[in-house]
């Protein structure tokens, strides 16, 4: 039997899911419980915070991009835990327009498949009893998704809380507690996205403050009693991704931090040695590695330092002359010829590909991606179909190299972005999650 679990969801993004999930993970950890954290859907920022709060890796589970067997292998990490705290994405039922591997990528898909009860974080700003009516609609929307109750967030006053609670009593939905508006904990943002956990010098202090808030205002005993073990099993025999090489040089610093935990766990389980290096510290890849991988992150915020990192650039060029190099999103941009930052200054990148990108005129591109590879990338053969997601603000100015893949979105519509390749160097704007079963 797996650990009992809970899914923290909401009406929409920005409702307070992360605050509540962090607080619960740390509060139960304080009580001596081994907490395993998960995140529904594609995301790099929240799992890093959840990992810090729970004290161990937090894994993504994605019903659109992951085969059920892979999702089952990831969820096996809960086997040695006392409690699972899983954070949803967007609103409870929000997902792709078409079904993917075993769902649309919605939090509700994960709730239905695992049987974990949902706790809704409800922000009743500008409402009273109406908040309960909206929550009741979510609770009744799918018969295979069970809402155990709600946590009220950013409640304006004791009178406001009393009115809101009256509505939930009438709707028959349990209220596990209410967090006051004045005690809210904001997550820092920047013009290109959220600040990463590794960038916050006050990370531990912030998590402790959130846990204090949760302990003061929520009924932790009732929340723990609401948790349930996973009841709907995934197909057995699943395994994490295989390592694409025995020794992998991995760019790893605040500019290159977007790597899915299930990918790293799979590489290590397959016996690979991961050799981290920091381009920001002007380090090149380990010369004994067989493969170099540049993940995504925020290299545009450090473009000047990367342009001046001569040892990194020379080391990467020497490596690429004899061995494969692959980059995702930010890593792909660094493999390109140039990057124009938000101030309009062009910074020279490594030039291993001809890609030119710009943040001077931002244009948001995001969504799930299904790619049929026209050439191999590390770990995946030509002709393989892989799934992932794209999230970028960069505008493509030039992409002169050969196309790497034929790409579609979640609805099957063609996507003009194809990634590119030159010799043993390849890159894509989309972050790879998993290969489809053949």
C-alpha positions as semicolon CSV with decimal commas, in nm:
position;residue;x (nm);y (nm);z (nm)
1;X;0,000;0,000;0,000
2;X;0,131;0,345;-0,089
3;X;0,138;0,645;0,138
4;X;-0,189;0,834;0,180
5;X;-0,201;1,139;-0,041
6;X;-0,372;1,470;-0,104
7;X;-0,391;1,692;-0,411
8;X;-0,387;2,067;-0,356
9;X;-0,582;2,244;-0,631
10;X;-0,778;2,565;-0,693
11;X;-1,013;2,748;-0,930
12;X;-0,723;2,897;-1,125
13;X;-0,354;2,988;-1,119
14;X;-0,259;3,239;-0,851
15;X;-0,506;3,110;-0,594
16;X;-0,246;3,008;-0,338
17;X;-0,183;2,639;-0,418
18;X;0,194;2,667;-0,385
19;X;0,177;2,852;-0,054
20;X;-0,052;2,589;0,094
21;X;0,142;2,293;-0,048
22;X;0,472;2,430;0,083
23;X;0,325;2,499;0,424
24;X;0,166;2,156;0,454
25;X;0,479;1,973;0,338
26;X;0,697;2,149;0,593
27;X;0,440;2,137;0,875
28;X;0,397;1,761;0,844
29;X;0,772;1,716;0,809
30;X;0,810;1,902;1,138
31;X;0,587;1,635;1,290
32;X;0,831;1,364;1,188
33;X;0,649;1,245;0,877
34;X;0,836;1,153;0,559
35;X;0,664;1,367;0,296
36;X;0,683;1,291;-0,076
37;X;0,589;1,587;-0,296
38;X;0,462;1,574;-0,653
39;X;0,358;1,837;-0,906
40;X;0,088;1,782;-1,165
41;X;0,184;1,894;-1,514
42;X;0,492;2,061;-1,663
43;X;0,672;2,297;-1,426
44;X;1,026;2,349;-1,300
45;X;0,979;2,627;-1,045
46;X;0,725;2,483;-0,803
47;X;0,889;2,138;-0,768
48;X;1,214;2,300;-0,656
49;X;1,030;2,483;-0,378
50;X;0,835;2,169;-0,287
51;X;1,158;1,969;-0,271
52;X;1,304;2,220;-0,025
53;X;0,991;2,210;0,189
54;X;0,959;1,831;0,192
55;X;1,330;1,755;0,217
56;X;1,357;1,537;-0,093
57;X;1,308;1,543;-0,469
58;X;0,964;1,652;-0,590
59;X;0,855;1,481;-0,912
60;X;0,629;1,595;-1,195
61;X;0,347;1,368;-1,311
62;X;0,188;1,458;-1,645
63;X;-0,113;1,277;-1,790
64;X;-0,068;1,430;-2,139
65;X;0,305;1,387;-2,188
66;X;0,392;1,074;-1,987
67;X;0,299;0,714;-2,064
68;X;0,106;0,561;-1,776
69;X;0,393;0,320;-1,711
70;X;0,636;0,609;-1,659
71;X;0,389;0,790;-1,432
72;X;0,358;0,472;-1,227
73;X;0,735;0,443;-1,195
74;X;0,754;0,804;-1,076
75;X;0,473;0,756;-0,825
76;X;0,662;0,456;-0,682
77;X;0,877;0,716;-0,504
78;X;0,588;0,745;-0,256
79;X;0,639;0,386;-0,140
80;X;0,862;0,480;0,153
81;X;0,679;0,800;0,253
82;X;0,423;0,859;0,525
83;X;0,229;1,121;0,328
84;X;0,203;1,250;-0,028
85;X;0,143;1,621;-0,087
86;X;0,080;1,685;-0,456
87;X;0,032;2,031;-0,602
88;X;-0,196;2,083;-0,900
89;X;-0,150;2,314;-1,196
90;X;-0,381;2,594;-1,311
91;X;-0,744;2,519;-1,225
92;X;-0,859;2,171;-1,122
93;X;-0,995;2,075;-1,465
94;X;-0,771;2,285;-1,691
95;X;-0,569;2,093;-1,949
96;X;-0,497;2,040;-2,317
97;X;-0,774;2,047;-2,581
98;X;-0,713;1,683;-2,672
99;X;-0,642;1,377;-2,460
100;X;-0,278;1,272;-2,443
101;X;-0,117;0,963;-2,292
102;X;-0,387;0,910;-2,027
103;X;-0,545;1,251;-1,988
104;X;-0,534;1,618;-2,080
105;X;-0,263;1,715;-1,834
106;X;-0,525;1,837;-1,586
107;X;-0,493;1,799;-1,210
108;X;-0,828;1,620;-1,217
109;X;-0,675;1,343;-1,431
110;X;-0,418;1,272;-1,161
111;X;-0,685;1,280;-0,890
112;X;-0,904;1,038;-1,083
113;X;-0,620;0,797;-1,160
114;X;-0,472;0,789;-0,808
115;X;-0,785;0,832;-0,600
116;X;-0,616;1,105;-0,396
117;X;-0,874;1,345;-0,251
118;X;-0,856;1,707;-0,361
119;X;-0,835;2,001;-0,124
120;X;-0,936;2,321;-0,299
121;X;-0,761;2,643;-0,209
122;X;-1,032;2,907;-0,240
123;X;-0,965;3,280;-0,252
124;X;-1,303;3,439;-0,170
125;X;-1,200;3,797;-0,252
126;X;-1,509;3,998;-0,339
127;X;-1,735;3,706;-0,244
128;X;-1,902;3,548;0,053
129;X;-2,144;3,254;0,013
130;X;-2,091;3,256;-0,366
131;X;-1,744;3,106;-0,316
132;X;-1,910;2,790;-0,182
133;X;-2,139;2,767;-0,484
134;X;-1,841;2,781;-0,718
135;X;-1,652;2,521;-0,516
136;X;-1,959;2,296;-0,509
137;X;-1,964;2,313;-0,889
138;X;-1,606;2,187;-0,903
139;X;-1,680;1,915;-0,647
140;X;-1,972;1,783;-0,854
141;X;-1,816;1,821;-1,200
142;X;-1,660;1,472;-1,229
143;X;-1,779;1,165;-1,041
144;X;-1,428;1,016;-1,036
145;X;-1,275;1,320;-0,862
146;X;-1,342;1,359;-0,489
147;X;-1,311;1,698;-0,320
148;X;-1,243;1,644;0,050
149;X;-1,287;2,009;0,142
150;X;-1,140;2,353;0,109
151;X;-0,882;2,585;0,257
152;X;-0,976;2,951;0,246
153;X;-0,698;3,187;0,143
154;X;-0,658;3,564;0,183
155;X;-0,969;3,603;0,398
156;X;-1,030;3,974;0,466
157;X;-1,164;3,965;0,824
158;X;-1,332;3,741;1,086
159;X;-1,674;3,859;0,963
160;X;-1,579;3,777;0,604
161;X;-1,460;3,432;0,714
162;X;-1,786;3,366;0,900
163;X;-1,996;3,454;0,595
164;X;-1,784;3,236;0,368
165;X;-1,798;2,946;0,613
166;X;-2,179;2,974;0,625
167;X;-2,188;2,918;0,251
168;X;-1,965;2,612;0,271
169;X;-2,173;2,464;0,552
170;X;-2,481;2,501;0,333
171;X;-2,297;2,341;0,039
172;X;-2,181;2,049;0,255
173;X;-1,811;2,113;0,196
174;X;-1,565;2,095;0,483
175;X;-1,346;2,395;0,562
176;X;-1,003;2,292;0,692
177;X;-0,909;2,646;0,791
178;X;-0,864;3,001;0,667
179;X;-0,545;3,195;0,596
180;X;-0,580;3,569;0,658
181;X;-0,507;3,813;0,378
182;X;-0,259;4,012;0,587
183;X;-0,044;3,703;0,646
184;X;-0,007;3,601;0,282
185;X;0,337;3,505;0,159
186;X;0,419;3,630;-0,190
187;X;0,638;3,439;-0,433
188;X;0,886;3,673;-0,597
189;X;0,848;3,730;-0,969
190;X;1,060;3,883;-1,242
191;X;0,986;4,007;-1,591
192;X;1,062;3,668;-1,744
193;X;0,910;3,442;-1,484
194;X;0,927;3,331;-1,123
195;X;1,243;3,355;-0,918
196;X;1,391;3,008;-0,870
197;X;1,430;2,841;-0,533
198;X;1,809;2,835;-0,569
199;X;1,809;3,214;-0,612
200;X;1,634;3,287;-0,283
201;X;1,876;3,345;0,000
202;X;1,574;3,345;0,235
203;X;1,433;3,015;0,105
204;X;1,439;2,827;0,436
205;X;1,312;3,126;0,630
206;X;1,028;3,176;0,382
207;X;0,922;2,811;0,401
208;X;0,934;2,824;0,779
209;X;0,710;3,132;0,781
210;X;0,459;2,957;0,557
211;X;0,464;2,648;0,779
212;X;0,404;2,867;1,086
213;X;0,109;3,026;0,907
214;X;-0,037;2,688;0,816
215;X;0,004;2,553;1,169
216;X;-0,171;2,855;1,321
217;X;-0,469;2,862;1,091
218;X;-0,534;2,513;0,951
219;X;-0,661;2,191;1,113
220;X;-0,364;1,968;1,033
221;X;-0,517;1,668;1,207
222;X;-0,828;1,683;0,991
223;X;-0,620;1,734;0,678
224;X;-0,408;1,428;0,758
225;X;-0,722;1,221;0,820
226;X;-0,857;1,324;0,478
227;X;-0,557;1,174;0,295
228;X;-0,609;0,840;0,119
229;X;-0,371;0,581;-0,031
230;X;-0,350;0,547;-0,407
231;X;-0,636;0,319;-0,507
232;X;-0,623;0,303;-0,888
233;X;-0,298;0,140;-0,989
234;X;-0,090;0,233;-1,291
235;X;0,034;-0,039;-1,524
236;X;0,322;-0,235;-1,368
237;X;0,666;-0,262;-1,518
238;X;0,724;0,105;-1,587
239;X;1,073;0,244;-1,570
240;X;1,232;0,587;-1,560
241;X;1,410;0,723;-1,871
242;X;1,724;0,537;-1,972
243;X;2,056;0,717;-1,959
244;X;2,168;0,838;-2,303
245;X;2,534;0,785;-2,210
246;X;2,749;0,644;-1,931
247;X;2,909;0,978;-1,842
248;X;2,700;1,292;-1,893
249;X;2,832;1,647;-1,857
250;X;2,537;1,854;-1,734
251;X;2,536;2,235;-1,725
252;X;2,408;2,317;-1,378
253;X;2,381;2,663;-1,223
254;X;2,116;2,938;-1,193
255;X;2,122;2,988;-1,571
256;X;2,078;2,615;-1,646
257;X;1,856;2,457;-1,383
258;X;1,548;2,323;-1,563
259;X;1,593;1,947;-1,554
260;X;1,307;1,716;-1,462
261;X;1,383;1,511;-1,150
262;X;1,249;1,193;-1,311
263;X;1,504;1,231;-1,592
264;X;1,798;1,264;-1,353
265;X;1,664;0,981;-1,138
266;X;1,638;0,761;-1,445
267;X;1,991;0,840;-1,559
268;X;2,130;0,759;-1,216
269;X;1,924;0,441;-1,185
270;X;2,064;0,333;-1,520
271;X;2,417;0,366;-1,383
272;X;2,515;0,694;-1,548
273;X;2,765;0,930;-1,389
274;X;2,642;1,289;-1,401
275;X;2,922;1,544;-1,419
276;X;2,784;1,892;-1,340
277;X;2,965;2,205;-1,456
278;X;2,886;2,576;-1,435
279;X;2,903;2,788;-1,750
280;X;2,851;3,096;-1,531
281;X;3,170;3,003;-1,346
282;X;3,340;2,974;-1,688
283;X;3,368;2,596;-1,666
284;X;3,364;2,368;-1,967
285;X;3,222;2,016;-1,981
286;X;3,425;1,736;-1,827
287;X;3,654;1,605;-2,104
288;X;3,589;1,246;-1,994
289;X;3,214;1,275;-2,059
290;X;3,047;1,107;-2,355
291;X;2,763;1,358;-2,386
292;X;2,701;1,721;-2,291
293;X;2,350;1,839;-2,201
294;X;2,256;2,207;-2,162
295;X;1,914;2,232;-1,996
296;X;1,682;2,531;-1,990
297;X;1,676;2,810;-1,737
298;X;1,729;3,184;-1,753
299;X;2,050;3,232;-1,955
300;X;1,909;3,557;-2,095
301;X;1,950;3,712;-1,750
302;X;2,320;3,622;-1,756
303;X;2,392;3,671;-2,126
304;X;2,682;3,910;-2,063
305;X;2,862;3,666;-1,835
306;X;2,804;3,378;-2,075
307;X;2,937;3,583;-2,367
308;X;3,253;3,655;-2,166
309;X;3,301;3,294;-2,049
310;X;3,587;3,206;-2,281
311;X;3,688;2,878;-2,113
312;X;3,329;2,755;-2,123
313;X;3,287;2,840;-2,488
314;X;3,622;2,694;-2,593
315;X;3,566;2,380;-2,387
316;X;3,219;2,328;-2,532
317;X;3,345;2,376;-2,889
318;X;3,624;2,122;-2,835
319;X;3,375;1,878;-2,685
320;X;3,127;1,920;-2,973
321;X;3,397;1,837;-3,228
322;X;3,391;1,472;-3,122
323;X;3,082;1,409;-2,906
324;X;2,712;1,501;-2,903
325;X;2,583;1,819;-2,739
326;X;2,213;1,886;-2,685
327;X;2,036;2,195;-2,553
328;X;1,679;2,261;-2,441
329;X;1,518;2,606;-2,455
330;X;1,770;2,828;-2,274
331;X;2,043;2,575;-2,344
332;X;1,941;2,577;-2,711
333;X;1,973;2,956;-2,721
334;X;2,323;2,939;-2,573
335;X;2,420;2,691;-2,844
336;X;2,315;2,955;-3,099
337;X;2,511;3,237;-3,257
338;X;2,364;3,530;-3,066
339;X;2,108;3,641;-2,809
340;X;1,959;3,989;-2,789
341;X;1,876;4,071;-2,427
342;X;1,578;4,268;-2,296
343;X;1,773;4,596;-2,333
344;X;1,837;4,526;-2,701
345;X;2,206;4,436;-2,663
346;X;2,322;4,142;-2,874
347;X;2,546;3,898;-2,689
348;X;2,755;3,645;-2,875
349;X;2,678;3,288;-2,773
350;X;2,872;2,970;-2,851
351;X;2,794;2,962;-3,224
352;X;2,763;2,582;-3,242
353;X;2,427;2,644;-3,411
354;X;2,314;2,939;-3,618
355;X;2,015;3,026;-3,398
356;X;1,958;3,397;-3,323
357;X;1,706;3,490;-3,055
358;X;1,578;3,814;-2,901
359;X;1,411;3,922;-2,580
360;X;1,391;4,286;-2,688
361;X;1,043;4,228;-2,830
362;X;0,900;3,950;-2,617
363;X;0,643;3,709;-2,755
364;X;0,506;3,434;-2,534
365;X;0,500;3,085;-2,684
366;X;0,376;2,800;-2,468
367;X;0,200;2,466;-2,480
368;X;0,246;2,094;-2,509
369;X;0,452;1,961;-2,801
370;X;0,463;1,627;-2,984
371;X;0,776;1,589;-3,193
372;X;0,869;1,331;-3,453
373;X;1,249;1,332;-3,465
374;X;1,402;1,364;-3,811
375;X;1,746;1,296;-3,668
376;X;1,861;1,132;-3,345
377;X;1,912;1,321;-3,021
378;X;2,088;1,169;-2,720
379;X;1,874;0,883;-2,595
380;X;1,623;0,891;-2,880
381;X;1,657;0,756;-3,235
382;X;1,549;0,921;-3,558
383;X;1,179;0,850;-3,611
384;X;1,101;0,841;-3,239
385;X;0,801;1,041;-3,122
386;X;0,863;1,238;-2,804
387;X;0,639;1,459;-2,595
388;X;0,720;1,771;-2,400
389;X;0,625;2,133;-2,359
390;X;0,742;2,476;-2,469
391;X;0,747;2,795;-2,264
392;X;0,950;3,089;-2,386
393;X;0,943;3,462;-2,439
394;X;1,225;3,464;-2,691
395;X;1,159;3,564;-3,050
396;X;1,342;3,366;-3,318
397;X;1,534;3,598;-3,551
398;X;1,713;3,325;-3,749
399;X;1,725;2,946;-3,739
400;X;1,932;2,848;-4,045
401;X;2,034;2,492;-3,959
402;X;1,860;2,169;-4,055
403;X;1,529;2,101;-3,882
404;X;1,549;1,851;-3,598
405;X;1,184;1,746;-3,574
406;X;0,834;1,781;-3,715
407;X;0,634;1,938;-3,436
408;X;0,264;1,960;-3,346
409;X;0,077;2,108;-3,051
410;X;-0,157;1,920;-2,817
411;X;-0,442;1,941;-3,069
412;X;-0,227;1,798;-3,349
413;X;-0,182;2,128;-3,533
414;X;0,163;2,182;-3,691
415;X;0,401;2,412;-3,502
416;X;0,656;2,611;-3,705
417;X;0,931;2,573;-3,446
418;X;1,129;2,258;-3,533
419;X;1,451;2,280;-3,334
420;X;1,774;2,245;-3,531
421;X;2,089;2,041;-3,571
422;X;2,439;2,076;-3,706
423;X;2,665;1,774;-3,693
424;X;2,650;1,625;-3,344
425;X;2,496;1,942;-3,196
426;X;2,117;1,963;-3,156
427;X;1,867;2,179;-2,976
428;X;1,496;2,244;-2,927
429;X;1,282;2,507;-2,763
430;X;1,066;2,236;-2,611
431;X;1,154;2,050;-2,292
432;X;1,140;1,676;-2,341
433;X;0,929;1,481;-2,092
434;X;0,910;1,130;-2,240
435;X;0,916;0,918;-2,554
436;X;0,595;0,757;-2,669
437;X;0,577;0,379;-2,654
438;X;0,644;0,220;-2,991
